[in-house]
């Protein structure tokens, strides 16, 4: 199939149909809020450990090295169970499996309130990774089944809004819960934070079971014309994926493109978690205050601006050329700004330090949706379950490497800023690899560029 073929022309007409525009608009309104809520509480429970570091050290004697190991071992459990979880999602359906994931990780997260020492802390961090495994790639697969390639980055970007939103509200929330708990006699502040935020995930999981729909054909909120329009365009894309992409689990696991994007995502996650895990402490050091509600508010600033960056870049990245250029640009900016935040910290410039952190957060948030647009353009079926699971699981090992690499380099050179410089190198490698995607031939993305004039037609809620 070529862009000028009759089949392509037919697909081109379907992309502009009012029924498809209406179906996409309805699906985005009905599904995206619940998915965003799930990832908000997931990211909150994944990173709130940064606010508990001081309390865990004072109350439970957990050392900096044990904290770094526990923060990172989450991703080992996550990686081991990622692909099995994706395959289970295909078998049991998205809504049941995503609900199960949220409920079980919420219970584990709440159990952090009862940590007694380094062993229980590390074990619970590992179990948190095991129980959360499959959420993110499961949602990526879910969105790839619901939304055409043209608007997929936009939907990924909306989903990614959960990261900055969780930190924007989560940083003040975590700081406030710690402050409240520290004024109570019967509980420590960090214990109250873990328990309350863990139970939020349980509530979200129950809600997801009732609010999500497994596929367009099961959606009661779509009429038959809308279902047909969405099914036809998705069938076109799946035909291209099945012709050009790997088929089955084994083929996906050995596919060179899958491994290429795994390395890119690994570099991205090193930057993300290298900044995120230590953001409260870095802000506190910049402004000379203890971690509390004031630091929580300041730590929310980068995520507030990240909301807008992620959303507008997602809307702009509607051709493969733009995705490649923007991805390269923002990976490069991420590395430069991590370097800048380290420099500002070492020279006593708090305003510049927060500015550089803000730009780094805006940049790495903008690259995430772009990264996922490439593998979802050539993976389908069980190959998608395996390939997307592999990219996310091994890529997320960057979250294990980041805190340990930062701690090792900081201790080696006797400087916290040296650890930041080490983390800042990785986004430059990702930038070079993102630009190198120009040599790939992914026909779904090739068709995406040819159909560039249809970007306005497919924006949810738009009309001609």
Secondary structure, 3 states (H helix, E strand, C coil): CCCCCHHHHHHHHHHCCHHHHHHHHHHHHHHHHHHHHHHHHHHHHHHCHHHHHHHHHHHHCCCHHHHHHHHHHHHHHHHHHHHHHHHHHHHHCHHHHHHHHHHHHHHHHHHHHHCCCHHHHHHHHHHHHHHHCCHHHHHHHHHHHHCCHHHHHHHHHHHHHHHHHHHHHHHHHHHHHHHHHHCCCCCCHHHHHHHHHHHHHHHHHHHHHHHCCCCHHHCCCCCHHHHHHHHHHHHHHHHHHHHHCCCHHHHHHCCHHHHHHHHHHHHHHHHHHHHHCCHHHHHHHHHCCCCCHHHHHHHHHHHHHHHHHHHHHHHHCCCHHHHHHHHHHHHHHHHHHHHHHHHHHHCCCHHHHHHHHHHHHHHHHHHHHHHHHHHCCCCCHHHHHHHHHHHHHHHCCHHHHHHHHHHHHHHHHCCHHHHHHHHHCHHHHHHHHHHHHHHCCCHHHHHHHHCHHHHHHHCCCCCC
